[in-house]
Amino acid sequence: MRAIAVSAFRADPALVELPKPEPEAGEVRVRIEYAALNPCDWQAAQGSPDEDPTPHAFPLVVGVDFAGRVDMIGSGANRFRVGDQVFGRIAAPTADTGTYVSGTYCDYVSVPQDSVITLVPDDLPLRTAAALPSAGMTAAQILEIAVHRGHESLLVIGAAGGVGSYLTQLASARDVRVIAAVRGDERGRMAALGATATIDTTDRSLEEGVRETCPDGVDALVDLVSATPEAFAARATLVRGGGIALTTRGVAAGAALPADVTGIDFRLEPTPVLLDVLAEGAAEGVLRVPIDIELPLEKAPQALDRNRTGGARGKTVIVL
Ligand SMILES: NC(=O)c1ccc[n+]([C@@H]2O[C@H](COP(=O)([O-])OP(=O)(O)OC[C@H]3O[C@@H](n4cnc5c(N)ncnc54)[C@H](OP(=O)(O)O)[C@@H]3O)[C@@H](O)[C@H]2O)c1
């Protein structure tokens, strides 16, 4: 089968031929039709500097999100049937087939039937379903954290990308005010997704923009961008006392936050039930799935490169 894989951490992703995976007991094999791009794809391919992979861990196939049709079932009980349209997210990048590490930028993947995979509703196109898992579930779980604490205003930094586009919609549907911080003139797009205010940080300072909308500070900061504890801590000063500052970049633990602001290092905990909720919202048209770019598998390496430098506007979908 065709796959986009890396032969070592920090190597360039390239198109390769790999054997089709055989489904083991309790697994389903999916003929992937669409995969979606997430920053964790190139982050995983880069590896972390202290990572010491075992020799058989390569090639590593890139990608975690997929949508397609079940084409083979492993032995034993299974809740799926051949022909089912499914979508989901694989555990990344741990599924070692013995000859390579599974991903989703490829023709086939085998996954446990009780993993993060579910049926695609009849009226939801597969390409739309593929764009939901990682970014949609992240947005939904972040919103639950904020709403659970009764927070009514969210400052989202990096709001124009995958997670931000979903979070803005889901939050505004729950009457949470979203202040979307973006780079560039995205006012029209963010307002259409439900943002109360949009701050173009290339045009004015974040502080000035936030003061105008929330003079006493925001209830919650969702920082999808800051890569250092220092940058995150600086943005957390925009949160009012008693509020939260959440990051998806793992930089809260080392950040010197204001004493009365709670820092949260968010980690996605994907579930098939959450996939069902998102798929239902998308099928009913309540949740818009903003697909920005659609491209063939061979172009995926360039798309990964582009995403690393920024500029995402919603989701990029790869056609298999
Ligand atoms: N911890 C977890 O479990 C978890 C789960 C999901 C995602 N994540 C992480 O969360 C981050 C965001 O994910 P995503 O899927 O939304 O990525 P994405 O689709 O690539 O979007 C990122 C957005 O941030 C914007 N951006 C970059 N720098 C900015 C700045 N200084 N000010 C305002 N906007 C800025 C980018 O556009 P411009 O470059 O044009 O500004 C882009 O729109 C990624 O690092 C991802 O790995 C973590």
The ligand as an ORCA input file, in Angstrom:
! r2SCAN-3c Opt
* xyz 0 1
  N      -2.307     18.603     24.091
  C      -3.209     18.046     23.281
  O      -3.838     17.032     23.624
  C      -3.436     18.685     21.953
  C      -4.582     18.351     21.195
  C      -4.790     19.014     19.987
  C      -3.888     19.987     19.560
  N      -2.775     20.245     20.281
  C      -1.822     21.288     19.861
  O      -2.514     22.542     19.794
  C      -1.950     23.366     18.779
  C      -3.055     23.893     17.849
  O      -3.652     22.799     17.149
  P      -4.510     23.051     15.833
  O      -4.944     21.730     15.348
  O      -5.529     24.106     16.074
  O      -3.374     23.648     14.848
  P      -3.553     24.415     13.446
  O      -4.789     23.935     12.769
  O      -2.260     24.312     12.729
  O      -3.816     25.925     13.858
  C      -2.893     26.707     14.573
  C      -3.313     28.168     14.393
  O      -2.536     29.025     15.213
  C      -2.313     30.220     14.482
  N      -1.205     30.962     15.094
  C       0.112     30.639     15.134
  N       0.786     31.576     15.823
  C      -0.132     32.513     16.210
  C      -0.068     33.713     16.973
  N       1.092     34.165     17.462
  N      -1.225     34.414     17.202
  C      -2.411     33.973     16.743
  N      -2.533     32.831     16.003
  C      -1.402     32.125     15.758
  C      -2.064     29.731     13.062
  O      -2.327     30.695     12.051
  P      -1.248     31.861     11.702
  O       0.083     31.179     11.587
  O      -1.731     32.446     10.411
  O      -1.315     32.801     12.839
  C      -3.170     28.668     12.968
  O      -4.390     29.231     12.530
  C      -0.903     22.489     18.066
  O       0.385     22.780     18.558
  C      -1.303     21.070     18.461
  O      -0.208     20.159     18.430
  C      -2.528     19.610     21.452
*
